Every structure is written in structure tokens, then in C-alpha cells.
Amino acid sequence: MAGQIPNNPILDDQVSPGGNSKNYKSAFALLTSLFFMWGFITVVNDPLISAFKKIFDLQAFHAGLVQSAFFIAFFVISLIYFLISTSRGEDPINRLGYKKGMSFSLGVCSLGCFSFYPSALAESYPMFLASLFILASGITLLQICANPYAAIMGSKETASSRLNLAQGFNSLGTTIAPLAASLLIFKVFTNGTEPTLDAISSTYLITGSLFLVLALVVWVADMPAYTNAEKVKGGLAVLQFPQLKWGIGAIFFYVGGEVAIGSWLMPFMENVFGFEPTKAGAYLAFYWGGAMIGRLLGAVSLNTDIEDNKKYPMMAAISVVVFGVIYLITGLDLDANGAIAFVGLEFSEVVFYLLFLVLNYIAFILGKSNAARSLSIFCVVVIALLLIGVFSGESRLALWALLSIGLFNSIMWSNIFTLAIKDLGIYTSQGSSLLVMAIVGGAFIPPLQGLVSDVWGPQLSFLTPIICYAYILFYGLVGHKTQEEKHS
């Protein structure tokens, strides 16, 4: 039974989970940089789709294989990890330690980025897809380590809050990435007006170097390893937990829906509104930046240690300040002389976003600091925004409704993940590998939406993710309950 399993792995240096040691605080600070980097590199795929589509003259479906190559790795690598752990009766990360596991994962990420250079020399789209697979393999292993690492570094009651905070830095990476990658690929490393393979490889050589530095920093850093030598049952014993079984599907559809929307927003803006790639990349930053705002609000909202009379004013302040940061970031561009200039959006352009920002704040209040309740409310709002985006024509309301979905996607990953691994005990890493395996949803939903886009157009294609959020709504209402909660 779940209640008979220890709740946390054993720390190799005897620092208690949830303690206030210097190691704990510094380790979490370093951990947030890892969340930032994998968020950044994942969203670089969005402008990469537009670049490859032009360079190799691809149809939308074939360009969407960028996401397929990236996210199929999550399934393959996680499946291999799961099979190893079940066949040997011990979890590799539990045995090796989370610290060494994260360092190794970052090294694989670096290798994947560096492999873009020979892919560019060969001028081969399939080789680029293989490079993305290697890169995503490292991200997969990193997520298997880092997500439960953040969740177990304290009490179970604040696990969602802690993971939302770490995911907030992940969203900082996803916010900066569309603008930074668009500038690098379409302007900085491009001599003419069109993207080049050299521009793409140069961009990934920079990120590969950053991953390598982080791998070395984590290796030498003083941070708890979280090891556990206890044996786990072979076979599918981990699937005895219903919250995990249904949670696997919820992660599949969440990642699929989020990535599909992010992937096809740029083509939507370019084809429907006539935006240039760099302008579309700046607007896209509001989608991913909204996730950062929501996750930071979620870190406060779901923290039971903060009183309500302090919590809600703090959340309002975070919304305003972080929006200001996103506005400044998205206003950066290069002028005719190649110098950085600020060209901010008109107030009339962002007024809809501000209204949805208020709606996001109200949704958190209605969630009442409950992970499952908040998840359900946010799903309902996302479905409504998708319908507005599809059926409001070529209006600014349609554009900003779709861009504002990021605000409500924000807490979904963290809430699903922590609800799914609740009370797994020694099965935590094994369960985490299955949840990370479900990220493969990002390999299936984006090309499916691309196929719909080829047939019915980019705007109607945004009906596709509604299926995803309908399932997540089910998980928030019913599927997240443990055996004990179902019988209580």
C-alpha cells in the first residue's frame, strides 16, 4: 500500500528534506537554472519550425516533425529507463543520485546541441531531426531527475508551490527563447533576409556551450544527491497508483496541447496577420511569458505557509511586475545599424492581454490554493480561449485570446506532476520516468494540428487542442484521486 512506502529518498549527506540548511537553499537556486535552460532550448524549436520550413521548402506537416523528433525522445528514453528499473529491481536515479544524474543529463544536452554543426555542413533535414532527438534525450533524463528533485526538497504540502516556482524559471527561458532565437536565426547570424543553416548551427553551438558549463557546475556543486538503495518491485507494480495512471495521460495531453499551440502561433500570426518572423517571435513571448506569470503566482497561491491577507496582494504585484518585464523584453529589436533598440507595443495592442491577466488572477482566487481545483478551473478557461481564438475572425481579440492561454497553462504541469507522484514513495523516480515518457504528447499533437492546418487553415486548427484540455479537466475533477481519497 502507498502508505507503507517511505515518502522521500535518503539523502547521502544527511540533510533532511524540507530542512532549512544552506545546502538546501543553494541547491534549489542552482536547480532553477536547469529549469531555465531546458525551457529555453525547448521553445527554440518554435522559430526553428519557421526557419526549416523556408530553408527546405516544407509543408506544415513535415515542418511539424521538428517537434516530433524532439518529443519522441521523451517516450523512447523514458521507456528504456523504465524497463531498466523494472528488470533490475532498482531505480537508476535512486542508486546513482539525483546530482550525478542531472550533470550527466546536461552533458547529453550539450552533445545534442553541438551535433547541429555537422548537420548544417551536410545540409540534411533528417540529420537535424536526429540532432534534436539527441538533445531531447538529455532533456528527458534531466526532467526525470529535476522534477521529483524539486518536489521532494521539502514538505508534501508545499510540493506544488515549490515545483511551480522552479517551473517559473523554466517559463523565463521559454519567454526569452522565441525572441532571442528569432533574432539570432533571422537577423544576427543571417547576412541576407532569409534564415540559413549556418545561423541555426551557430545558435545551437552557443546553447551547447551553456549546457556544458552547467554540467560542470552541477558536478562540482555542493548539493544533496538524494539516493535510496531500497529495491522496487519489478513489472508494472508502480501502476498500482491510480493518480499516476491517469496522470500519465494528463501529462501527454498537457504537453501536446501546450506545444501545439506554441508551435502554430507563429505560422498563424504570419499567415493570418502578415507578421514578420521577428515580430511574431516577440508576440509569441507573451504566450510563454504568461506561463511564467502564472507559475510564479502558483508558487505563492499554492504555498500554504503564506497567509491569504499577504498572499493575494503579493500575487497582484507579481502579475504587474512580471508583465512589465515581458513587455520590455518583447520590445527589444535590432535597428538598421544592428544596434539593440526598444520598440514597445502600443497600449491598444496589449489591452486584451491585461484583461486576461486580471481573469488569471481571479481564477487563482477561485482555485482556493487547491491544486486539483485550480487545474480544473484553468482547463475550462483555456477551452473558452481556444473557442474565442477560432471563432473571432481576424481580430485582435482572437490573437490575444490564443496568446493569453499561456497564463492558464502555467500551473498545469506542476499540479499534474505533484498530484501524480503523491504518496509514491520509493516508486517516485520510476513514476517520474513514466510521466516524462508521456511528454511524447508533444510529438503527436503538433503535427496533428499541422495536418488540420493544411486542410482547414491555421485558425481552425486551434480546435485540435480542445481534446487535450478536456482530458486534463477530467483529471482535475476525478482522475487525480488516490485509492485512499476515493474510499474516504
N, C-alpha and C positions, 0 to 999 in steps of 0.2 A: 504493500500500500504506500501511497505517496507520503503519508505522514510518518512513516518509519524510516524514510531516507533522510540523511543529513542535508541541511538546506544549503550549505556552502562548501566549496572545496577547501582544502587545507592550505594555508599559506606557508611557504618554505621558510620565511623569516619570522614567523610567529606574530605577524601584525594582524590583529583581528579585523575581519570585515566589518565595516561600519565604524571603525575606530577613527580617532582624530589625529593620528600620527602624521609627522612630516612626510613620511613615505607615501601615505595615502593621498595627501593633497597634491604633492608634486607628481605622483603617478597619474592622477586624474587629469592634471594640467597637460602633461605630455600626451595622454590618451586623446585629448580633444584635437591635437594637431593631426593625429592619424585620421580621425573622422573628417577633418577639413580636407585632407589630401584625397581620400577616396571619393568624397563628394565632388571635388573639383574635377578629377580625372574622368568620373562617370559622365558628367554633363558636357565635357568637351566633345562627347560623341554627337551632341545635337548640331553644332555648326559643322562637324565633320561630315554629317549626312549631306548637308547642302554642298559642301566642297567636293565630295566624291561624286555626287550626282552630276555636277558640272564637268569635272575633270574626265570622268569615264562615261559621260552621257548615259546615265542610268535612269530606268523607270523608278517610280516611287517605291514599288515593292522591293526591287533589287537594292536600292539605297537603304531601305529599312533593314537589310541584312547586317548592317553595321551593328545595330542593337542586338540582332540575333546572335552574331558571332561573340559579342561581348557577354550577353546574359546566358547563353547556352553553357558557358564555362561554369556558371554558378551551379547548374544542375550536375554536370559531369564531375567536377571536382568534389562537390559535397557528397555525391553518391559514392565516389571512391572512398572518401573519408568515412562515411557511414559504414560501408562494407568492411573496411579495415577494423573499425572499432567493434563491430558486432562479431566478426570472425575471431578476433584475438581476445575478446572479453575485457578489453581495457580501452579507454578513450585516449588517443594520441596526445591531445592537448592537455588532458588531465595529467598525463605521465610526463610530458616534456615541460609543461609550464607555459602559462599564457605569455609571459615576457619573451621567451625564446621563439615561441610560435609567431608572435607579431613581428619580430625582427626578420625572421625567415620570409614571412609573407611580403614584407616591404621589399626585400631583395628580389623576389619574383616579379613584383610590380615594376621595379626598375628594369629588369631584363626585358619585360614586355614592351616598355617604352623605347628602350634602345633598339629593339628589333624593327622599329619603324624606319630606321635608316636604310638597311638593306632592302626593305620593301619598296622604298622610294626609288632606290637605284634600279630595281628590277621593273619598276612601273607596273606592278602587279596588284590588282584589287584583291584577289584571293590571298596573297601574302599579307596584305594589310589586315584582312579579316583574321588570319592566323595570329598576327601580332596582337590584335585586340583580344583574342582568346587567351594568349599567354598573360597579358596584362590583367584580364578579368580573373584568371586563376589565382593570381596573387591577391586581388581584392576579395575573392571568395574566402581564402584562408584567413585573411585579415578580419573579415566580418565574423567568421566562426570564433575567432579569438576575442575581438574587441567588444562586440555587443554584450555577451554574457559577462565579460570583464567589468564593463561599466555597471551592469545590473547588480553584480554581487559585491561591489565595493561599498556596502552599507546595508541598511535595513531593507527588508522586503517592502515596507510601507512606502518608501521613497524611491523605489527602483525605477518606476516610470518617470518620475521627476528627474532623476539622475540621467537616465538614458535620453530623455528629451533635451536636457542641457547639452550633452555630448552631441546629439543629433543637430542641435542648433549650430554648432561649429561645422558640422557636415553641410548644413544649408548655407553657411557663409561661403564655403567652397563652391557650392552649386550656384550661388548668386553671382560670384565673381567670374566663374568659368565661362559663361556664354559671351560676356563682353570681352574678357581677356583673350579667349581663344579666337573670337571673331576678328579682333584687332590684329592678333599675331598671324592668323592664317590668311586673312583677306587684305591686310594692309602692311604690317611691319615687315614680314618676310616675303612679300609679293611685290615684284617690281612693276607689274602692269596692273590691269583691272580685274584679272581673274585669279583664283587661287591656284597654287602649284603644289606638286608633291614635295618639293624641297621645303616649302613653307610648313607643310604638315609635319615632315620629319624633324625640322628644327624645333617646332613647338613641343614635340614629344621628347626630344633629347633634353630639353630644359626640365620637363617634369620628371623624366627618368633620373636625372641628377639629384633632384629634390628627394625622390623616393630613396635613393641610395644613401643620402646623408641621414635621412630619418631612420633607416635600418641600422646604421652605425650608432646613432644616438640612443635608440631604444636598447641596443645590445649592451652598451656600457652604462646605461642609466640605473640609478638605484630605485627600483620599483618592485613591489611584491610579485612573485611568479604565479601564485595560486596553483599549486599542484595537488593531486589526490591520487593515491596508489590503489584505492578501492577498485575491485572488479565490478564490471557491469554485466548484466545478463546478455547472452548472445541473441541472435534473431531479431524479432521486432518487439521486444519487451517494452521499449520506450513508447510504443504506440498504445500502451495501456491508458495513457492520459488523454482524455477527450479534448481538453483545451489545446493540446498540442496538435492532435489530428486535424481539427477544424482550423487551427491557427496556420497550418501549412498552406491550406487553400487561401486563407485571408492574405498571407504574405504574397502568394502567387498573383492574386488579382490586384493587390495594392500596388506592387512594383510594376506589374503590367500596365495598369491604368495610369499611374504617375508618369512612367517613362513614355508611354504612347502619347499622352497629352504634350509633354515637353518636347518630344521628337517632332511632332507635326504642327506645333505652334509656329515655328519659323517658316515652313512652307506655306502655312495658312496666311501668315502676315505678308509674305512676299507675293503670293498669287492673288489673294483677295484684296489687300490694301496697297499693293505695289511697293512695299518697303524694301530698301536695300538691305543686304545681309547684316551689315554692322548695326543698322537701326533696329532690325528685327532682333538681333542679339541683345541690344540694350533693353528692349521691351521684354524679352524672354527672362531677363534678370529679375523682373517683378514677379514672375511665376515662381522661380526658385527662391527668390528673396522672401516671398510670402511664407514659404515653408520655414525659413529662418525665424521670421517674426513669430509664427505660430508655435514653433518648438521652444523658443525662449519663454513665451507665455505659458506653454505647457509645463515647463520646468518649474515655474512659480505656482501655477494653478494646482498641479498635482502634488505639490510639496505640502504634506500635512503638518509640517513643523512651523509653517508661516500662518499667522492669524489672518482672517478674512479682512479685517479693517486695514491691514497693511498690504495684503495680497493684491487686491483689485486696483488701488492707486498705483502700485508698483507695475502691474501689468499694463495699465494705460500709459505710463511713462515709457515703458519698453517699446510699446507699439509706435509711439510718436518718434522716439529717438532712432530706432532701427529703420523706420520708414525714411527718415531724413538721410541716414547713411546710404540706403539703397538709391534714393533719389540723386544723391551726389555721385555715386558710383556709375549709375546709368547715364549721367550727363557727360561723362568723360568721352572724348573722341580725339582724333588726330586732325590737325588743320592741314592746309595745303603745303605747309613747310615741314610737316612731320612732327610738329610740336604738340604736346598734350594740351587740349583746350576743353573748357566746360561749356556744354550746350544743353542746358536743362530743358525738360519738357514743360510746355505751358500748363498752367493750373487746370485749364479745361480738359487737358489730356488725362490727368490723374484724379480728377474729382470722383469718378466712379470707383476707383481703387480705394480712395479714402472712405467711401460709403461702405464698401465691402470689409474694410478694416474694422469699422465700427460693428458690423454684423459678426465678424470673427470674435470680437471682444464679448459681445452678448452671448454668443454660442458657448464660450468658456464659462461664463457665469451660469448658464443653464446646465452645463455639464456637472456642476457642483463637485469639482475635484475628484470625480469618479471616472476611471479610465474607460470602462465599458460604456457608460452613459455618454461620455464625451465623444467616443468613437462613433456611436450611433447617430448622434446629432450632426456631427460633421459630415457623415455619409449622406444624410438627407440634403444638406446644403449643397454638397458637390453635385449631386444628381440634378438639383434645381439649376445650378450654374451651367451645367452642360446643356440642359434644355434651352436656357436663355441664349447661350452662345450659338446654338444651332439654328434657333428659330427667330432671331432678332435681325436677320439680314446682315448687310454690310455696315452695321452701325458700330459706334464706339462702345455701346453697351455690350454688344456681342463680344468684342475684342477683350474688354476689361473683365467681363464675366469669366471668360476662359483663363485669363492671366491670374485672376484672383483665386482660382482653385488651389493654387499653392498654399494659400493661407489655411485652407481646411484639410489639405493633405498632410499638413505639418505633423500632427501628433499621431497619425495613424500607424506608422512603422513602430514607434516606441511603445504605443499602447498595445498593439497586437503582439509584439515580441515579448513584452513583460507578462502579459496575460497568458501567453502560450507556454512560457517556461516556468510559470508559477508552480512551486512545490515539486519540481522535477528532481531535486537533489543531485545525486551522482550522475543522473542522466542529463544534466544541464547542457554540457558541451555536445553530447550526442543529439539532443533535441535541437540545439542551436544549429548543428550541421544540416538537419532536415529543414529548418526554417530558411537557412541561407540557400539550400538547394531550391527552395520554392521561388527564389529570386529569378529563376528561369522564366517566370511570367513576363519579364522584360524582353525575352527573346521571341515571344509568340504574339503578344497583343500589339506592339508597334507595327510589324509587317501586316497583321490583320487589318489594322486601321489604314495602313498604306494601300492595301488592296481595295478597301471600301472607298478610299480617296480617289483611286484610279477610275473607279466605276461611277461614283455618285458625286465626287468633288470633295475638296478639303474641308468645307464647313460641315456637311452632313456626316463626315467621317467621325466627328466627335460624339456621335451617338454610340459608337462602339464601346467606350469605357464605362458606360452606364451599367453594363452587365457586371463589370468588376466591382463597382461600388454597391450594387445590390447584394452581392455575396458578403462583402465586408459588413454591411448593415446587419445581415443575419448573424454574423459572428459577434458583433457588438451586443445584440439583443439576447442571443441564445448560445451560440457556439463556444463562447469563452468560458463557460461554467465548468468547474472541476466536478469530479464524481461526488465529493462531499457537498458542494454547493447545490448540486442537482437534487440531493436527497435531504437537504436541510429545510 
